Amino acid sequence: MRPAFHRPTLRTGGGSLTFDEMSAPDRSWTITPTLVWYGGILLAALWVIDGNFQALADRLTTPREAPPSGGGGPTFTAPPPTVAEARDDDDDRPGLPAVGSGGNRATGSALEDTCLDGAPGSCKQWAMDAFYAAVGKSKAGTLGRAVRVSWYGDSVVATDAIPGRLRVKLQGALGDGGPGFLALVPPHRFVAHEGITRSSTGSWVTHAISTTQAADGLYGAGGFTAEGDDARATLKAASKVTQLDLHYLAQPRGGTITITADGAEVAKIDTKAEAKEAAYALHQISPAQTIKLETQGRVRTFGIALENASGAVVDNLGIVSVNVKSFANHNAASFAGGLAHRGADLIMIMIGANEAQWLGPGDRDTKLYQQNYEKVLGPIRKARPDASCLVVSPTDQAEAKDGGYPSRPVMPLLVDAQRKAAHASGCAFFSTYDWMGGKGSAAKWFRKGYVGTDFQHLSHKGAVKFADAVFDALMAGAQSHAGR
C-alpha cells in the first residue's frame, strides 16, 4: 500500500507557524523557514514541468510497487531531467497511423485487430466487431441503451485524464450516456472521475485489488469495494441521468441503503442475506443530477452505474498500483458476475507502467509476462465472450542512467508480450509504445510537454493527444465495419 502524504507543519512554542507569519517583516530568518520556502518553490517548479496535479501528487506520494518476487527494480526520484531542446527537424507525429488500411485489420496500424475465425486475409469475425456493431446500432437508434466502454488500468488511467477525454469524444459522437460505472467512495485519493463530483460522510472503509485488499477477495466488476456503517455518499453528475444501477454485497447482518435522486426517494434496499453474494439494484429514475445514498447499519458496495437510455459511457476502472499480478487478486466468481452484469461492449486493459520499473531483459518474470498477462485476459473473455476486448500497451518509459534518460530496455519485450497475449486471448491490441514513436520517444514526448518528469504520467495535453488517437482508431474501425 502506498503511503499517504501529509503536509508538514512548522511549530514554534505553543502554536503553528503559517506561511503568512513566516513572510511578515518581523519574522526571524532561520534555517527552517528557508527550507519550507525552498520546498514550496520546488513544488511549483515540478507543477510546471509535470503539467497536472495528479502526476505531481503521484510522483511525490506513491513510490512504485516492488516486484512480487521480492527483487527490487530501479525507482528514481531524480531532479527534472536535462533534455536538449528539440531540433527544428524533430517530428512529434506518432510512428504509426491510428487506423489501418486495406482488408487486413491485424497489421498496419496502432490498433491491431485479431481474427477470431481463421486467417486475417479471409476473416469473417474480428475481436472488435462487437463494439463496432454496438456503435452502429447506437447511431441507428436501435441499441436500446448506452454504448459501454470499461477501461481498466493503473494510475495512468485512474486519474481519468485519458478515459475522461475519450468519454467526452465518444459522447460528442454518440450522445451523453452519463458518467458510467464508478466507485461510490474512491479507493484512493487519485482515483478520479471528470464527469462527477463525489463526497462522503460517516464511517467508510475502502479496499481495492492493489491497495488495501479485502480478505474475501470480493470486489465485483471494478476491483474496488467500500463498506459504510451509518454513512452517506453523494454523487453529483455534470448532467442529468435517468438510470442507476447499484452493485452491492448481500450478506448476513447487512444493513439498508436508502437512495434518493434530486431529493426524491428511489429505493430502500435491504442487504441482509443468509450468505455473501453479489446483488444489484437497477432503477429507472426521473432525470436527476444528485444521487444520495444513506446506509443504516453495515453495508458494502461494489460501485454504481449512472446512465441514460442512449449515448455512450466510459467507465474509469483504473486503480493506483495495479500490475499484471495484483490484477489476479479478484475472486473469480465475483469478478465474472460483475463483468457479466455490467455488460460492457468494449473492455480495455492498460497496465504495465508499474512492472516496467522492475522487469528487466532476461528476468524470470519477464519471460513469464505473456503467460501472466493471459491470466488477466482469460477471466474477462470467459465472462464477456460476446464483447470486444482491447489491450492497450503502456507508453515508452525512460530511466536515469549515465547522466541521460534512455528508454527502459525492457519496454519492447513487455509490449511484445502484451501483443502476443492479446492475440492469443482473442483481444485486439493498441501499441501506445509504437504509436508514440517507440524507443526514445519518452524523452521526445517530455521535450514536447506531453509527459511529466517521471516519464510515465502524461500531461494534460499528452493525455488529450493519446485519447484522441484511440478515439480516432475506434471510430474509423466502426465506420469501416458499417461499410462492409
C-alpha positions in Angstrom: 0.0 0.0 0.0 1.3 3.4 -0.9 2.0 5.8 2.0 -0.3 8.8 2.4 1.2 12.3 2.0 0.9 14.7 5.0 1.7 18.4 4.6 4.5 19.4 7.1 3.5 21.9 9.8 6.2 24.1 11.4 5.5 24.6 15.1 7.0 27.4 17.3 6.4 27.4 21.0 2.7 26.9 21.6 1.3 27.0 18.1 1.8 26.5 14.3 3.7 29.0 12.2 1.8 29.9 9.0 3.3 30.9 5.7 1.8 34.4 6.2 3.5 34.7 9.5 6.8 33.5 8.0 6.8 36.2 5.4 6.0 39.0 7.9 8.6 41.8 8.1 9.4 41.0 11.8 10.0 37.2 11.1 13.3 35.9 12.2 15.3 34.4 9.3 16.1 30.8 10.4 17.0 27.6 8.5 13.5 26.1 9.0 11.5 28.7 7.1 14.3 28.7 4.4 13.7 25.0 3.8 10.0 25.5 3.7 10.3 28.2 1.1 12.7 26.1 -0.9 10.2 23.2 -0.8 7.4 25.5 -2.0 9.5 26.7 -4.9 10.4 23.1 -5.8 6.8 22.0 -5.8 5.8 24.9 -8.0 8.6 24.1 -10.5 7.6 20.4 -10.6 4.0 21.5 -11.2 5.0 23.5 -14.2 7.1 20.6 -15.6 4.7 17.8 -14.9 1.7 19.5 -16.4 -1.0 18.4 -13.9 -1.7 17.8 -10.2 -2.3 14.1 -10.4 1.1 13.4 -12.0 2.8 15.6 -9.5 1.0 14.1 -6.5 1.5 10.6 -7.6 5.2 11.2 -8.0 5.6 12.7 -4.5 3.4 10.4 -2.6 3.4 7.0 -4.2 6.7 5.2 -4.9 6.4 2.4 -7.4 5.4 -1.1 -6.1 8.2 -3.6 -5.6 8.1 -6.7 -7.7 6.0 -9.5 -6.2 9.0 -11.8 -6.4 10.9 -9.6 -3.9 13.5 -8.3 -6.2 13.9 -4.5 -6.5 14.0 -2.7 -9.8 15.2 0.8 -10.3 13.0 3.6 -8.8 14.4 7.0 -9.2 13.3 10.4 -7.9 15.9 12.4 -9.8 15.6 16.1 -10.3 13.9 17.2 -13.6 16.0 15.8 -16.4 18.0 18.0 -18.7 16.9 17.2 -22.2 18.2 19.0 -25.2 15.9 21.4 -27.0 14.0 19.9 -29.9 15.6 20.5 -33.2 13.6 22.1 -36.0 13.6 18.8 -37.8 12.2 16.9 -34.8 8.8 15.3 -35.7 6.4 14.6 -32.9 4.0 12.8 -35.1 3.3 9.2 -34.0 5.2 6.4 -35.7 2.1 4.6 -36.8 -1.3 5.7 -38.1 -4.2 5.3 -35.7 -6.1 3.1 -38.1 -5.1 0.5 -40.7 -5.7 0.4 -44.4 -6.8 -2.4 -46.6 -8.6 -5.6 -45.7 -6.1 -6.9 -43.1 -7.1 -5.3 -39.8 -4.3 -7.2 -38.0 -1.4 -5.1 -39.3 -0.5 -1.7 -40.5 -1.8 0.5 -37.6 -1.5 1.1 -33.9 -4.8 -0.7 -33.4 -4.2 -4.3 -34.4 -7.4 -6.3 -34.6 -7.4 -10.0 -34.0 -9.1 -12.5 -36.3 -11.2 -15.0 -34.4 -12.2 -17.5 -37.1 -9.3 -18.0 -39.5 -6.6 -16.3 -41.5 -6.7 -12.4 -41.5 -7.0 -12.3 -45.3 -10.3 -14.2 -45.2 -11.5 -13.3 -41.7 -15.2 -13.2 -41.0 -15.1 -12.3 -37.3 -12.8 -9.9 -35.6 -12.2 -9.1 -32.0 -13.5 -5.5 -32.3 -16.7 -6.4 -34.2 -19.0 -6.4 -31.1 -18.0 -2.9 -30.2 -18.3 -1.6 -33.8 -21.7 -3.2 -34.1 -22.9 -1.5 -30.9 -21.7 1.8 -32.2 -23.6 1.2 -35.5 -26.8 0.3 -33.6 -26.4 3.4 -31.4 -26.2 5.6 -34.4 -29.3 3.9 -35.9 -31.2 4.3 -32.6 -31.7 0.6 -32.2 -29.3 -0.3 -29.4 -31.8 0.5 -26.6 -29.1 1.6 -24.1 -25.8 3.5 -23.9 -22.7 2.1 -25.6 -20.5 0.9 -22.8 -16.7 1.1 -22.6 -15.0 -0.2 -19.4 -11.3 1.0 -19.2 -9.2 -0.9 -16.6 -5.7 0.3 -15.7 -3.2 1.6 -13.2 -2.6 5.2 -12.0 -2.0 6.3 -15.6 -5.7 5.5 -16.2 -7.0 6.2 -12.6 -6.7 10.0 -12.8 -9.4 9.9 -15.5 -7.4 12.3 -17.7 -7.3 9.7 -20.5 -10.6 7.9 -20.1 -12.3 11.2 -19.4 -11.1 12.6 -22.7 -12.3 9.5 -24.5 -15.6 9.9 -22.7 -16.0 13.4 -24.0 -15.2 12.4 -27.5 -17.5 9.4 -27.6 -20.3 11.4 -26.1 -19.8 14.1 -28.7 -20.2 11.5 -31.4 -22.9 9.3 -29.9 -24.6 11.3 -27.2 -24.3 11.8 -23.4 -24.8 8.3 -21.9 -23.9 9.5 -18.4 -20.8 9.0 -16.1 -20.9 5.2 -16.3 -19.8 2.8 -13.7 -17.7 4.1 -10.8 -16.8 3.6 -7.2 -19.3 5.1 -4.7 -16.3 6.1 -2.5 -12.9 6.1 -4.3 -10.3 3.5 -3.1 -7.5 6.0 -3.4 -7.3 9.8 -3.4 -6.0 9.8 -7.0 -8.8 7.7 -8.4 -10.9 10.4 -10.1 -13.8 11.0 -12.5 -14.1 14.1 -14.5 -17.9 13.7 -15.1 -19.0 13.6 -11.5 -18.3 15.1 -8.1 -18.2 12.7 -5.1 -18.4 13.3 -1.4 -19.0 11.1 1.6 -19.5 11.4 5.4 -19.6 8.9 8.2 -17.6 5.7 8.5 -16.4 4.3 5.2 -13.7 1.7 4.7 -12.4 1.1 1.1 -10.5 -1.8 -0.4 -9.0 -2.5 -3.8 -7.1 -5.3 -5.6 -3.8 -3.4 -5.4 -4.0 -1.2 -2.3 -5.7 -2.4 1.0 -7.1 -5.8 -0.1 -10.3 -7.3 1.2 -9.9 -10.6 3.0 -12.6 -12.3 1.0 -11.4 -11.0 -2.4 -14.8 -9.7 -3.3 -14.6 -6.6 -5.4 -17.2 -7.0 -8.1 -16.5 -5.7 -11.6 -14.4 -2.7 -10.7 -11.7 -4.1 -8.4 -12.8 -1.9 -5.5 -15.3 -2.0 -2.7 -16.5 0.4 0.0 -18.1 -0.6 3.3 -20.2 2.0 5.2 -21.6 1.9 8.7 -24.3 4.5 9.2 -22.7 6.6 6.4 -23.6 8.8 3.5 -22.4 9.3 -0.1 -23.3 12.0 -2.6 -22.7 11.8 -6.3 -23.4 14.9 -8.4 -23.2 14.3 -12.2 -22.3 17.0 -14.7 -25.6 16.4 -16.4 -28.8 14.6 -15.6 -29.1 10.8 -15.7 -32.2 8.6 -16.0 -30.9 5.2 -14.7 -28.9 4.0 -11.7 -27.6 0.5 -11.0 -26.2 -0.2 -7.6 -23.7 -3.1 -7.2 -23.6 -4.3 -3.6 -23.0 -7.3 -1.4 -25.9 -9.1 0.2 -24.6 -10.6 3.4 -25.5 -11.7 6.9 -26.3 -8.8 9.2 -26.4 -6.5 6.2 -28.0 -3.1 6.7 -30.2 -1.0 4.5 -29.4 1.6 1.8 -31.8 4.5 1.0 -31.3 6.0 -2.4 -32.6 9.4 -3.4 -32.4 11.3 -6.7 -32.6 15.1 -6.5 -34.3 14.6 -3.1 -36.9 12.1 -4.2 -36.6 8.6 -2.7 -35.9 6.0 -5.3 -35.4 2.8 -3.3 -34.8 1.4 0.2 -32.6 -1.7 -0.2 -32.3 -4.4 2.4 -28.8 -6.0 2.0 -29.4 -8.8 4.6 -28.9 -12.4 3.3 -28.0 -15.8 4.6 -24.7 -15.9 2.7 -22.5 -13.4 0.9 -23.4 -12.9 -2.7 -23.2 -10.0 -5.2 -26.6 -8.3 -5.8 -27.8 -5.4 -8.0 -30.5 -2.8 -7.8 -31.4 -1.3 -11.2 -33.8 1.6 -11.2 -35.2 4.0 -13.9 -35.5 7.5 -12.4 -36.8 10.9 -13.4 -33.9 12.9 -14.8 -31.7 13.9 -11.9 -28.2 15.1 -11.2 -27.6 14.5 -7.5 -27.8 10.9 -6.2 -27.5 10.3 -2.5 -27.1 7.0 -0.6 -27.6 6.7 3.1 -26.8 3.5 5.0 -28.4 2.2 8.1 -26.2 -0.5 9.7 -23.3 -2.1 7.9 -23.4 -2.0 4.1 -20.9 -2.9 1.4 -20.9 -1.7 -2.1 -19.0 -2.6 -5.3 -19.9 0.6 -7.2 -22.8 2.3 -9.0 -23.6 2.9 -12.7 -25.3 6.2 -13.7 -26.5 6.2 -17.3 -29.0 7.4 -19.8 -31.1 5.4 -22.3 -28.7 6.2 -25.2 -25.3 7.7 -26.0 -22.0 6.4 -24.7 -20.3 5.9 -21.4 -16.6 5.2 -20.5 -16.1 3.6 -17.1 -12.8 4.6 -15.4 -11.7 1.5 -13.6 -8.1 2.4 -13.1 -6.6 1.7 -9.7 -3.4 3.0 -8.3 -0.5 0.4 -8.2 -2.2 -2.2 -10.3 0.1 -4.6 -12.2 -0.3 -7.9 -14.0 -0.1 -9.9 -10.8 -2.2 -7.8 -8.5 -5.0 -7.8 -11.1 -5.4 -11.5 -10.3 -6.5 -10.7 -6.7 -10.1 -10.8 -7.8 -12.4 -13.5 -6.5 -13.0 -15.2 -9.9 -16.7 -15.7 -9.4 -17.3 -12.2 -8.1 -15.4 -10.6 -10.9 -17.1 -12.7 -13.6 -20.5 -12.0 -12.2 -19.8 -8.2 -12.1 -18.5 -8.2 -15.6 -21.5 -10.1 -17.0 -23.9 -7.8 -15.2 -22.1 -4.6 -16.3 -22.4 -5.8 -19.9 -19.7 -3.6 -21.5 -19.4 -3.6 -25.3 -15.7 -2.9 -25.1 -13.3 -3.8 -22.3 -10.0 -2.0 -22.4 -7.0 -3.0 -20.3 -4.0 -0.7 -19.9 -1.5 -2.0 -17.3 2.3 -2.4 -17.4 3.6 1.0 -16.2 4.3 -0.3 -12.7 6.0 -3.6 -13.6 8.1 -1.8 -16.3 10.0 -0.3 -13.5 11.3 -3.6 -12.1 11.2 -6.0 -15.0 14.4 -6.4 -17.0 15.6 -8.3 -20.0 16.3 -12.0 -19.1 14.4 -11.8 -15.8 12.2 -14.8 -15.0 9.1 -12.6 -14.6 9.8 -11.0 -17.9 9.9 -14.4 -19.6 6.6 -15.3 -17.9 5.0 -12.0 -18.6 2.9 -13.1 -21.6 1.7 -16.1 -19.6 0.7 -13.9 -16.6 -1.0 -11.3 -18.9 -3.1 -14.1 -20.4 -4.2 -14.9 -16.9 -5.6 -11.4 -16.7 -7.4 -11.7 -20.0 -8.8 -15.2 -19.6 -11.5 -14.4 -17.0 -12.5 -11.3 -18.9 -13.0 -13.2 -22.2 -14.8 -16.0 -20.3 -17.2 -13.7 -18.6 -17.9 -11.5 -21.6 -17.3 -13.7 -24.7 -19.6 -11.6 -26.8 -17.9 -8.3 -26.0 -14.8 -6.7 -27.6 -11.5 -6.7 -25.7 -8.7 -4.3 -26.4 -5.3 -4.4 -24.7 -3.6 -1.0 -24.6 0.2 -1.0 -24.0 1.9 1.4 -21.7 3.8 4.4 -23.1 7.5 4.3 -23.6 9.3 4.9 -20.3 12.8 6.3 -19.6 15.2 5.8 -16.7 18.1 7.8 -15.3 21.4 6.2 -16.5 24.9 7.5 -17.1 23.7 11.1 -17.0 21.0 10.6 -19.6 17.4 9.3 -19.8 17.3 6.4 -22.2 14.2 4.2 -22.7 13.9 1.3 -20.3 15.4 -1.7 -22.3 12.5 -4.0 -21.2 9.8 -1.9 -23.0 9.9 -3.6 -26.4 9.8 -7.0 -24.6 6.9 -6.0 -22.4 4.9 -4.6 -25.3 5.6 -7.6 -27.5 4.5 -10.0 -24.7 1.2 -7.9 -24.3 0.6 -8.1 -28.0 1.1 -11.9 -28.1 -1.2 -12.3 -25.0 -3.9 -10.1 -26.6 -3.9 -12.0 -29.9 -3.8 -15.4 -28.1 -6.7 -14.4 -26.0 -8.9 -13.1 -28.8 -8.4 -9.4 -27.9 -7.3 -6.5 -30.2 -4.1 -4.6 -29.4 -3.2 -0.9 -29.4 0.5 -0.3 -29.2 0.8 3.1 -27.4 4.6 2.5 -27.4 4.9 2.1 -31.1 2.3 4.8 -31.9 4.2 7.4 -29.9 7.5 6.6 -31.6 9.0 3.5 -29.9 12.4 3.6 -28.3 13.5 7.0 -27.2 10.0 8.6 -27.6 9.6 9.2 -23.8 12.3 11.8 -23.8 11.0 13.3 -27.0 7.5 13.5 -25.5 8.9 15.2 -22.4 10.6 17.7 -24.6 7.2 18.4 -26.2 5.5 18.7 -22.9 3.4 15.6 -23.4 4.7 13.6 -20.4 5.9 14.5 -16.8 9.3 14.1 -15.4 8.5 10.6 -14.2 8.3 9.6 -17.9 5.1 7.7 -17.0 2.2 10.0 -16.4 1.0 12.1 -19.4 0.5 15.8 -19.1 -3.0 17.2 -19.9 -2.1 17.8 -23.5 -0.4 14.4 -23.7 -3.5 12.7 -22.4 -5.6 14.6 -24.9 -3.3 13.6 -27.8 -3.3 9.9 -26.8 -7.1 9.7 -26.1 -7.9 11.4 -29.3 -5.8 8.8 -31.2 -7.7 6.0 -29.5 -11.0 7.6 -30.3 -10.0 8.1 -34.0 -9.0 4.5 -34.3 -12.2 3.3 -32.7 -14.4 5.5 -34.9 -12.5 4.7 -38.0 -12.9 1.0 -37.3 -16.6 1.4 -36.6 -17.1 3.3 -39.9 -15.2 0.6 -41.8 -17.3 -2.1 -40.1 -20.5 -0.3 -41.1 -19.5 -0.2 -44.7 -18.9 -3.9 -45.0 
